[in-house]
Every structure is written in C-alpha cells, then in structure tokens.
C-alpha cells in the first residue's frame, strides 16, 4: 500500500476538515486477502468529494499486490 496515495485519497474525500471523511483500511501489508475482499473503504460527507476520490484512486492505484496490479477500482461504486 502506498501511504502517500492513501493520504491523497483521504484528503480528496475531505479529511481532515470533514469529520465523516477518510479511509478505513480493511487489510494491512502482508495480510492474506481473498478475491473480491475490500482492502479499504473511502468515506466522504459529500457525494462530489467521493466521486473525486474514486477518480483519484483510479489514477493513483494505491495498492500493489505481489507484483501485480489489482483492478484499479471496481466498475460499480456503492454510495
């Protein structure tokens, strides 16, 4: 996981100024995860900020797994 990219995502979502914005990490570096299991969740108080954070996530690709890149962001986003 690239910490700088995750920080950028959190700030794009509105953190630390919006109290409801940020990132919840579901997995730490080195943890075994199954296919389809979420690695992190982005929270934002405003829908437009969430959309910007999702686009930023697609651009930054903050997670690298065993030398392979995961799908950048799922095609569907739960809001």
Gaussian input, Z-matrix of N, CA and C with variables (Angstrom, degrees):
# hf/3-21g

backbone

0 1
 N
 C     1     B1
 C     2     B2     1     A1
 N     3     B3     2     A2     1     D1
 C     4     B4     3     A3     2     D2
 C     5     B5     4     A4     3     D3
 N     6     B6     5     A5     4     D4
 C     7     B7     6     A6     5     D5
 C     8     B8     7     A7     6     D6
 N     9     B9     8     A8     7     D7
 C    10    B10     9     A9     8     D8
 C    11    B11    10    A10     9     D9
 N    12    B12    11    A11    10    D10
 C    13    B13    12    A12    11    D11
 C    14    B14    13    A13    12    D12
 N    15    B15    14    A14    13    D13
 C    16    B16    15    A15    14    D14
 C    17    B17    16    A16    15    D15
 N    18    B18    17    A17    16    D16
 C    19    B19    18    A18    17    D17
 C    20    B20    19    A19    18    D18
 N    21    B21    20    A20    19    D19
 C    22    B22    21    A21    20    D20
 C    23    B23    22    A22    21    D21
 N    24    B24    23    A23    22    D22
 C    25    B25    24    A24    23    D23
 C    26    B26    25    A25    24    D24
 N    27    B27    26    A26    25    D25
 C    28    B28    27    A27    26    D26
 C    29    B29    28    A28    27    D27
 N    30    B30    29    A29    28    D28
 C    31    B31    30    A30    29    D29
 C    32    B32    31    A31    30    D30
 N    33    B33    32    A32    31    D31
 C    34    B34    33    A33    32    D32
 C    35    B35    34    A34    33    D33
 N    36    B36    35    A35    34    D34
 C    37    B37    36    A36    35    D35
 C    38    B38    37    A37    36    D36
 N    39    B39    38    A38    37    D37
 C    40    B40    39    A39    38    D38
 C    41    B41    40    A40    39    D39
 N    42    B42    41    A41    40    D40
 C    43    B43    42    A42    41    D41
 C    44    B44    43    A43    42    D42
 N    45    B45    44    A44    43    D43
 C    46    B46    45    A45    44    D44
 C    47    B47    46    A46    45    D45
 N    48    B48    47    A47    46    D46
 C    49    B49    48    A48    47    D47
 C    50    B50    49    A49    48    D48
 N    51    B51    50    A50    49    D49
 C    52    B52    51    A51    50    D50
 C    53    B53    52    A52    51    D51
 N    54    B54    53    A53    52    D52
 C    55    B55    54    A54    53    D53
 C    56    B56    55    A55    54    D54
 N    57    B57    56    A56    55    D55
 C    58    B58    57    A57    56    D56
 C    59    B59    58    A58    57    D57
 N    60    B60    59    A59    58    D58
 C    61    B61    60    A60    59    D59
 C    62    B62    61    A61    60    D60
 N    63    B63    62    A62    61    D61
 C    64    B64    63    A63    62    D62
 C    65    B65    64    A64    63    D63
 N    66    B66    65    A65    64    D64
 C    67    B67    66    A66    65    D65
 C    68    B68    67    A67    66    D66
 N    69    B69    68    A68    67    D67
 C    70    B70    69    A69    68    D68
 C    71    B71    70    A70    69    D69
 N    72    B72    71    A71    70    D70
 C    73    B73    72    A72    71    D71
 C    74    B74    73    A73    72    D72
 N    75    B75    74    A74    73    D73
 C    76    B76    75    A75    74    D74
 C    77    B77    76    A76    75    D75
 N    78    B78    77    A77    76    D76
 C    79    B79    78    A78    77    D77
 C    80    B80    79    A79    78    D78
 N    81    B81    80    A80    79    D79
 C    82    B82    81    A81    80    D80
 C    83    B83    82    A82    81    D81
 N    84    B84    83    A83    82    D82
 C    85    B85    84    A84    83    D83
 C    86    B86    85    A85    84    D84
 N    87    B87    86    A86    85    D85
 C    88    B88    87    A87    86    D86
 C    89    B89    88    A88    87    D87
 N    90    B90    89    A89    88    D88
 C    91    B91    90    A90    89    D89
 C    92    B92    91    A91    90    D90
 N    93    B93    92    A92    91    D91
 C    94    B94    93    A93    92    D92
 C    95    B95    94    A94    93    D93
 N    96    B96    95    A95    94    D94
 C    97    B97    96    A96    95    D95
 C    98    B98    97    A97    96    D96
 N    99    B99    98    A98    97    D97
 C   100   B100    99    A99    98    D98
 C   101   B101   100   A100    99    D99
 N   102   B102   101   A101   100   D100
 C   103   B103   102   A102   101   D101
 C   104   B104   103   A103   102   D102
 N   105   B105   104   A104   103   D103
 C   106   B106   105   A105   104   D104
 C   107   B107   106   A106   105   D105
 N   108   B108   107   A107   106   D106
 C   109   B109   108   A108   107   D107
 C   110   B110   109   A109   108   D108
 N   111   B111   110   A110   109   D109
 C   112   B112   111   A111   110   D110
 C   113   B113   112   A112   111   D111
 N   114   B114   113   A113   112   D112
 C   115   B115   114   A114   113   D113
 C   116   B116   115   A115   114   D114
 N   117   B117   116   A116   115   D115
 C   118   B118   117   A117   116   D116
 C   119   B119   118   A118   117   D117
 N   120   B120   119   A119   118   D118
 C   121   B121   120   A120   119   D119
 C   122   B122   121   A121   120   D120
 N   123   B123   122   A122   121   D121
 C   124   B124   123   A123   122   D122
 C   125   B125   124   A124   123   D123
 N   126   B126   125   A125   124   D124
 C   127   B127   126   A126   125   D125
 C   128   B128   127   A127   126   D126
 N   129   B129   128   A128   127   D127
 C   130   B130   129   A129   128   D128
 C   131   B131   130   A130   129   D129
 N   132   B132   131   A131   130   D130
 C   133   B133   132   A132   131   D131
 C   134   B134   133   A133   132   D132
 N   135   B135   134   A134   133   D133
 C   136   B136   135   A135   134   D134
 C   137   B137   136   A136   135   D135
 N   138   B138   137   A137   136   D136
 C   139   B139   138   A138   137   D137
 C   140   B140   139   A139   138   D138
 N   141   B141   140   A140   139   D139
 C   142   B142   141   A141   140   D140
 C   143   B143   142   A142   141   D141
 N   144   B144   143   A143   142   D142
 C   145   B145   144   A144   143   D143
 C   146   B146   145   A145   144   D144
 N   147   B147   146   A146   145   D145
 C   148   B148   147   A147   146   D146
 C   149   B149   148   A148   147   D147
 N   150   B150   149   A149   148   D148
 C   151   B151   150   A150   149   D149
 C   152   B152   151   A151   150   D150
 N   153   B153   152   A152   151   D151
 C   154   B154   153   A153   152   D152
 C   155   B155   154   A154   153   D153
 N   156   B156   155   A155   154   D154
 C   157   B157   156   A156   155   D155
 C   158   B158   157   A157   156   D156
 N   159   B159   158   A158   157   D157
 C   160   B160   159   A159   158   D158
 C   161   B161   160   A160   159   D159
 N   162   B162   161   A161   160   D160
 C   163   B163   162   A162   161   D161
 C   164   B164   163   A163   162   D162
 N   165   B165   164   A164   163   D163
 C   166   B166   165   A165   164   D164
 C   167   B167   166   A166   165   D165
 N   168   B168   167   A167   166   D166
 C   169   B169   168   A168   167   D167
 C   170   B170   169   A169   168   D168
 N   171   B171   170   A170   169   D169
 C   172   B172   171   A171   170   D170
 C   173   B173   172   A172   171   D171
 N   174   B174   173   A173   172   D172
 C   175   B175   174   A174   173   D173
 C   176   B176   175   A175   174   D174
 N   177   B177   176   A176   175   D175
 C   178   B178   177   A177   176   D176
 C   179   B179   178   A178   177   D177
 N   180   B180   179   A179   178   D178
 C   181   B181   180   A180   179   D179
 C   182   B182   181   A181   180   D180
 N   183   B183   182   A182   181   D181
 C   184   B184   183   A183   182   D182
 C   185   B185   184   A184   183   D183
 N   186   B186   185   A185   184   D184
 C   187   B187   186   A186   185   D185
 C   188   B188   187   A187   186   D186
 N   189   B189   188   A188   187   D187
 C   190   B190   189   A189   188   D188
 C   191   B191   190   A190   189   D189
 N   192   B192   191   A191   190   D190
 C   193   B193   192   A192   191   D191
 C   194   B194   193   A193   192   D192
 N   195   B195   194   A194   193   D193
 C   196   B196   195   A195   194   D194
 C   197   B197   196   A196   195   D195
 N   198   B198   197   A197   196   D196
 C   199   B199   198   A198   197   D197
 C   200   B200   199   A199   198   D198
 N   201   B201   200   A200   199   D199
 C   202   B202   201   A201   200   D200
 C   203   B203   202   A202   201   D201
 N   204   B204   203   A203   202   D202
 C   205   B205   204   A204   203   D203
 C   206   B206   205   A205   204   D204
 N   207   B207   206   A206   205   D205
 C   208   B208   207   A207   206   D206
 C   209   B209   208   A208   207   D207
 N   210   B210   209   A209   208   D208
 C   211   B211   210   A210   209   D209
 C   212   B212   211   A211   210   D210
 N   213   B213   212   A212   211   D211
 C   214   B214   213   A213   212   D212
 C   215   B215   214   A214   213   D213
 N   216   B216   215   A215   214   D214
 C   217   B217   216   A216   215   D215
 C   218   B218   217   A217   216   D216
 N   219   B219   218   A218   217   D217
 C   220   B220   219   A219   218   D218
 C   221   B221   220   A220   219   D219
 N   222   B222   221   A221   220   D220
 C   223   B223   222   A222   221   D221
 C   224   B224   223   A223   222   D222
 N   225   B225   224   A224   223   D223
 C   226   B226   225   A225   224   D224
 C   227   B227   226   A226   225   D225
 N   228   B228   227   A227   226   D226
 C   229   B229   228   A228   227   D227
 C   230   B230   229   A229   228   D228
 N   231   B231   230   A230   229   D229
 C   232   B232   231   A231   230   D230
 C   233   B233   232   A232   231   D231
 N   234   B234   233   A233   232   D232
 C   235   B235   234   A234   233   D233
 C   236   B236   235   A235   234   D234

   B1=1.4528
   B2=1.5243
   B3=1.2967
   B4=1.4506
   B5=1.5323
   B6=1.3298
   B7=1.4663
   B8=1.5200
   B9=1.3215
   B10=1.4604
   B11=1.5271
   B12=1.3328
   B13=1.4687
   B14=1.5208
   B15=1.3312
   B16=1.4666
   B17=1.5300
   B18=1.3283
   B19=1.4638
   B20=1.5216
   B21=1.3167
   B22=1.4590
   B23=1.5265
   B24=1.3355
   B25=1.4646
   B26=1.5231
   B27=1.3260
   B28=1.4641
   B29=1.5275
   B30=1.3118
   B31=1.4692
   B32=1.5199
   B33=1.3209
   B34=1.4609
   B35=1.5259
   B36=1.3298
   B37=1.4601
   B38=1.5322
   B39=1.3415
   B40=1.4580
   B41=1.5065
   B42=1.3259
   B43=1.4617
   B44=1.5228
   B45=1.2817
   B46=1.4602
   B47=1.5258
   B48=1.3341
   B49=1.4728
   B50=1.5289
   B51=1.3351
   B52=1.4642
   B53=1.5193
   B54=1.2949
   B55=1.4679
   B56=1.5269
   B57=1.3197
   B58=1.4624
   B59=1.5155
   B60=1.3263
   B61=1.4662
   B62=1.5210
   B63=1.3254
   B64=1.4544
   B65=1.5107
   B66=1.3180
   B67=1.4574
   B68=1.5203
   B69=1.3197
   B70=1.4591
   B71=1.5218
   B72=1.3305
   B73=1.4588
   B74=1.5227
   B75=1.3227
   B76=1.4571
   B77=1.5209
   B78=1.3232
   B79=1.4624
   B80=1.5188
   B81=1.3242
   B82=1.4540
   B83=1.5206
   B84=1.3086
   B85=1.4485
   B86=1.5292
   B87=1.3219
   B88=1.4534
   B89=1.5209
   B90=1.3433
   B91=1.4581
   B92=1.5277
   B93=1.3212
   B94=1.4536
   B95=1.5231
   B96=1.3166
   B97=1.4587
   B98=1.5159
   B99=1.3107
   B100=1.4607
   B101=1.5188
   B102=1.3071
   B103=1.4558
   B104=1.5246
   B105=1.3166
   B106=1.4576
   B107=1.5137
   B108=1.3252
   B109=1.4623
   B110=1.5366
   B111=1.3342
   B112=1.4732
   B113=1.5287
   B114=1.3250
   B115=1.4557
   B116=1.5249
   B117=1.3319
   B118=1.4638
   B119=1.5183
   B120=1.3351
   B121=1.4602
   B122=1.5203
   B123=1.3241
   B124=1.4648
   B125=1.5297
   B126=1.3293
   B127=1.4611
   B128=1.5204
   B129=1.3316
   B130=1.4633
   B131=1.5227
   B132=1.3304
   B133=1.4676
   B134=1.5229
   B135=1.3169
   B136=1.4693
   B137=1.5176
   B138=1.3235
   B139=1.4571
   B140=1.5293
   B141=1.3316
   B142=1.4666
   B143=1.5217
   B144=1.3355
   B145=1.4707
   B146=1.5290
   B147=1.3308
   B148=1.4616
   B149=1.5187
   B150=1.3208
   B151=1.4592
   B152=1.5313
   B153=1.3258
   B154=1.4654
   B155=1.5246
   B156=1.3405
   B157=1.4657
   B158=1.5294
   B159=1.3186
   B160=1.4665
   B161=1.5305
   B162=1.3203
   B163=1.4706
   B164=1.5284
   B165=1.3239
   B166=1.4638
   B167=1.5346
   B168=1.3281
   B169=1.4645
   B170=1.5163
   B171=1.3103
   B172=1.4672
   B173=1.5221
   B174=1.3186
   B175=1.4616
   B176=1.5301
   B177=1.3295
   B178=1.4658
   B179=1.5266
   B180=1.3278
   B181=1.4679
   B182=1.5393
   B183=1.3356
   B184=1.4651
   B185=1.5291
   B186=1.3421
   B187=1.4582
   B188=1.5225
   B189=1.3235
   B190=1.4566
   B191=1.5230
   B192=1.3279
   B193=1.4596
   B194=1.5206
   B195=1.3203
   B196=1.4675
   B197=1.5221
   B198=1.3260
   B199=1.4484
   B200=1.5139
   B201=1.3274
   B202=1.4629
   B203=1.5196
   B204=1.2996
   B205=1.4591
   B206=1.5154
   B207=1.2956
   B208=1.4605
   B209=1.5169
   B210=1.3335
   B211=1.4578
   B212=1.5134
   B213=1.2986
   B214=1.4658
   B215=1.5156
   B216=1.3090
   B217=1.4624
   B218=1.5210
   B219=1.3220
   B220=1.4637
   B221=1.5283
   B222=1.3242
   B223=1.4663
   B224=1.5124
   B225=1.3261
   B226=1.4595
   B227=1.5281
   B228=1.3002
   B229=1.4573
   B230=1.5082
   B231=1.3515
   B232=1.4637
   B233=1.5149
   B234=1.3325
   B235=1.4626
   B236=1.5109
   A1=108.05
   A2=114.95
   A3=121.19
   A4=108.65
   A5=115.90
   A6=120.78
   A7=112.91
   A8=118.24
   A9=120.75
   A10=111.06
   A11=116.76
   A12=120.35
   A13=110.97
   A14=117.17
   A15=120.58
   A16=110.98
   A17=117.13
   A18=121.31
   A19=109.79
   A20=116.68
   A21=120.89
   A22=111.24
   A23=117.35
   A24=121.27
   A25=110.90
   A26=116.37
   A27=120.56
   A28=110.76
   A29=117.07
   A30=120.32
   A31=111.35
   A32=117.13
   A33=120.40
   A34=110.29
   A35=116.99
   A36=121.50
   A37=112.20
   A38=117.23
   A39=120.18
   A40=115.60
   A41=118.23
   A42=121.11
   A43=109.57
   A44=120.75
   A45=128.61
   A46=114.03
   A47=118.23
   A48=120.54
   A49=112.80
   A50=117.69
   A51=120.81
   A52=107.92
   A53=117.05
   A54=120.74
   A55=113.99
   A56=117.34
   A57=120.71
   A58=113.67
   A59=117.34
   A60=120.99
   A61=111.00
   A62=114.87
   A63=119.78
   A64=111.16
   A65=115.33
   A66=122.17
   A67=108.91
   A68=116.09
   A69=122.44
   A70=107.07
   A71=116.81
   A72=121.26
   A73=109.27
   A74=116.53
   A75=121.66
   A76=111.72
   A77=117.54
   A78=121.51
   A79=109.42
   A80=115.31
   A81=120.65
   A82=108.75
   A83=115.85
   A84=121.44
   A85=109.29
   A86=116.13
   A87=121.39
   A88=114.70
   A89=118.17
   A90=120.99
   A91=109.85
   A92=116.71
   A93=122.05
   A94=109.03
   A95=116.22
   A96=121.23
   A97=109.11
   A98=115.08
   A99=121.17
   A100=109.72
   A101=115.76
   A102=121.51
   A103=110.29
   A104=116.35
   A105=121.22
   A106=114.39
   A107=118.05
   A108=122.32
   A109=109.14
   A110=118.61
   A111=119.45
   A112=111.20
   A113=116.02
   A114=121.52
   A115=110.83
   A116=115.80
   A117=120.70
   A118=109.56
   A119=115.31
   A120=122.38
   A121=108.10
   A122=115.81
   A123=121.38
   A124=107.99
   A125=116.57
   A126=122.56
   A127=109.14
   A128=116.08
   A129=121.59
   A130=108.74
   A131=116.29
   A132=121.07
   A133=112.11
   A134=116.45
   A135=121.19
   A136=109.97
   A137=116.14
   A138=121.75
   A139=111.99
   A140=118.21
   A141=120.31
   A142=111.34
   A143=117.23
   A144=120.11
   A145=110.49
   A146=116.87
   A147=120.77
   A148=110.32
   A149=116.94
   A150=120.55
   A151=110.82
   A152=117.31
   A153=120.30
   A154=111.13
   A155=117.07
   A156=120.75
   A157=110.89
   A158=117.64
   A159=121.18
   A160=109.68
   A161=117.15
   A162=120.66
   A163=111.06
   A164=116.39
   A165=121.31
   A166=110.04
   A167=116.52
   A168=120.90
   A169=112.00
   A170=116.67
   A171=120.37
   A172=110.73
   A173=116.12
   A174=120.46
   A175=111.93
   A176=116.90
   A177=121.31
   A178=114.11
   A179=117.11
   A180=121.98
   A181=110.43
   A182=118.22
   A183=121.84
   A184=116.10
   A185=118.91
   A186=120.33
   A187=110.14
   A188=115.65
   A189=123.14
   A190=107.00
   A191=117.72
   A192=121.09
   A193=109.63
   A194=117.44
   A195=124.93
   A196=113.29
   A197=115.63
   A198=119.79
   A199=114.78
   A200=117.25
   A201=120.86
   A202=108.42
   A203=116.41
   A204=120.08
   A205=109.08
   A206=116.33
   A207=121.53
   A208=108.97
   A209=116.36
   A210=118.89
   A211=106.69
   A212=115.80
   A213=119.10
   A214=111.85
   A215=117.46
   A216=123.18
   A217=105.63
   A218=118.23
   A219=118.29
   A220=111.50
   A221=115.74
   A222=119.86
   A223=112.44
   A224=117.43
   A225=120.69
   A226=108.55
   A227=115.69
   A228=121.98
   A229=107.68
   A230=116.04
   A231=119.79
   A232=108.78
   A233=116.20
   A234=121.03
   A235=109.28
   D1=134.95
   D2=179.82
   D3=-93.71
   D4=108.01
   D5=-175.93
   D6=-59.76
   D7=-40.84
   D8=-179.67
   D9=-62.24
   D10=-39.51
   D11=178.16
   D12=-66.97
   D13=-40.86
   D14=178.59
   D15=-64.87
   D16=-38.96
   D17=176.97
   D18=-63.44
   D19=-42.78
   D20=178.72
   D21=-62.16
   D22=-40.62
   D23=177.37
   D24=-62.53
   D25=-45.23
   D26=-179.49
   D27=-62.11
   D28=-42.19
   D29=179.51
   D30=-68.01
   D31=-38.17
   D32=177.18
   D33=-63.43
   D34=-34.17
   D35=178.27
   D36=-73.73
   D37=-14.56
   D38=176.49
   D39=120.83
   D40=-5.51
   D41=179.69
   D42=-73.50
   D43=147.94
   D44=0.25
   D45=-92.06
   D46=1.18
   D47=-175.61
   D48=-70.64
   D49=-41.09
   D50=176.42
   D51=-88.59
   D52=117.88
   D53=-174.63
   D54=-63.29
   D55=-25.82
   D56=-179.72
   D57=-89.88
   D58=5.38
   D59=-176.17
   D60=-103.36
   D61=147.32
   D62=176.45
   D63=154.93
   D64=-165.68
   D65=-179.38
   D66=-127.46
   D67=134.83
   D68=173.72
   D69=-107.15
   D70=116.28
   D71=178.71
   D72=-84.22
   D73=127.84
   D74=178.79
   D75=-96.45
   D76=-17.49
   D77=-177.64
   D78=-139.29
   D79=143.14
   D80=176.19
   D81=-99.73
   D82=165.35
   D83=177.24
   D84=-57.92
   D85=130.77
   D86=178.88
   D87=91.83
   D88=-9.15
   D89=-179.75
   D90=-78.61
   D91=137.02
   D92=176.70
   D93=-75.42
   D94=125.58
   D95=177.83
   D96=-122.55
   D97=150.35
   D98=179.40
   D99=-92.29
   D100=158.28
   D101=178.21
   D102=-58.26
   D103=133.46
   D104=179.50
   D105=87.06
   D106=-9.93
   D107=179.98
   D108=-76.25
   D109=132.38
   D110=-179.33
   D111=-69.39
   D112=143.07
   D113=176.89
   D114=-95.28
   D115=-33.31
   D116=176.40
   D117=-157.34
   D118=159.96
   D119=177.38
   D120=-124.20
   D121=134.60
   D122=177.65
   D123=-97.96
   D124=130.56
   D125=176.97
   D126=-115.70
   D127=140.36
   D128=176.45
   D129=-146.79
   D130=147.24
   D131=178.55
   D132=-77.73
   D133=-24.45
   D134=-177.70
   D135=-120.70
   D136=137.47
   D137=-177.05
   D138=-59.27
   D139=-40.77
   D140=-178.45
   D141=-65.74
   D142=-32.88
   D143=176.59
   D144=-68.66
   D145=-39.30
   D146=177.33
   D147=-61.77
   D148=-44.74
   D149=179.29
   D150=-62.14
   D151=-41.16
   D152=177.37
   D153=-63.55
   D154=-40.32
   D155=179.35
   D156=-65.74
   D157=-39.12
   D158=177.48
   D159=-62.79
   D160=-44.70
   D161=177.73
   D162=-62.56
   D163=-40.30
   D164=177.45
   D165=-63.08
   D166=-39.67
   D167=177.55
   D168=-63.48
   D169=-38.87
   D170=176.63
   D171=-63.41
   D172=-37.13
   D173=-177.84
   D174=-76.38
   D175=-43.66
   D176=-173.80
   D177=-81.00
   D178=-29.57
   D179=-176.77
   D180=49.44
   D181=70.86
   D182=-170.78
   D183=-74.37
   D184=-3.96
   D185=-176.35
   D186=-124.73
   D187=131.12
   D188=176.41
   D189=-122.69
   D190=128.84
   D191=-177.23
   D192=-119.36
   D193=116.96
   D194=175.80
   D195=42.17
   D196=43.86
   D197=177.08
   D198=80.97
   D199=-2.41
   D200=178.16
   D201=-111.95
   D202=144.50
   D203=175.30
   D204=-88.23
   D205=135.08
   D206=174.06
   D207=-76.33
   D208=167.39
   D209=169.65
   D210=-53.15
   D211=137.58
   D212=-173.75
   D213=-58.56
   D214=-54.59
   D215=177.61
   D216=-151.47
   D217=138.22
   D218=177.63
   D219=-53.88
   D220=150.46
   D221=-177.98
   D222=-65.51
   D223=-25.84
   D224=176.80
   D225=-109.11
   D226=140.35
   D227=179.48
   D228=-118.99
   D229=125.66
   D230=178.21
   D231=-81.92
   D232=126.06
   D233=-179.98
   D234=-120.92

